[in-house]
């Protein structure tokens, strides 16, 4: 008799949408996507953070109902991705002085990690910890176990977010009738899917442009080295277009249809007028200049984060 495949469900809270995805793992380890659903959550999510619990629960219930209909089964558990404006990486160092020269044990390394996990960040909690390197004496290593020394120092990248971010998301998921099977940091899960081993090893920046936020994750030597969320996204470009006396929906449509992050067209090629609602027009050159300038502002912030990482 054929064995029924286990259905895996994941929910992501983006800066404008909530997405649900269901799939199953094949024998070769690949994942078969069975259903994807999403709802507009701009009235309950701001820059990836829940601000209206009741409306968020309604959105989640809608997604769950649509997925259950598509799959023909009841959903009970889901993995949850966390992102949003308050997410960031914080470097922390923990050291231990030994009485005599000692062979570094796994227990000692684990105690440094435990000590780091007890670090208090006002108003925030640690979601994940990525050990960066250990220094035994003057020698740096990623694997200090077995090394002889009388002092060890561990450097860790703590991924933190405001305490209520995780709390509100879990509360909403459970109120929608689902058990939380696990919580993941969304940018790290994304990097695990799209970056190759070579890219993570040789060094790269993964930039995720969203509706309300842009996330920058820097990798080097297979490790996450820097994580930051910039509170700027595609909606900021739309809002800049709204300064030309147009409604947000119209600005969004014009941006998508005519806008470009970079344009190499000359002034003559951008001379035509674009038709707006109520018979009004806007010069294409004006629209392109606004979109390009707004995009450049986001890119400059991305560049600043890459520089701040120390791996430019």
Secondary structure, DSSP 8 states (H G I E B T S, - for coil): -------EEEEEE-SSEEEEEEEEE-TTS-EEEEEEEEEE-TTTEETTEE--HHHHHHHHHHHHHHHHHHHTS---EEEEEE-STT-EEEEEEEEEEEEEEEE--HHHHHHHHHHHHT--BTTEEEEEEEEEEEEETTEEES--TT-EEEEEEEEEEEEEEEHHHHHHHHHHHHHTT-EEEEEEEHHHHHHHHH--HHHHHH-EEEEEE-SS-EEEEEEETTEEEEEEEES--HHHHHHHHGGGT--HHHHHHHHHHH--SS----TTTT-SEEE-GGG-EEEHHHHHHHHHHHHHHHHHHHHHHHHHHT--
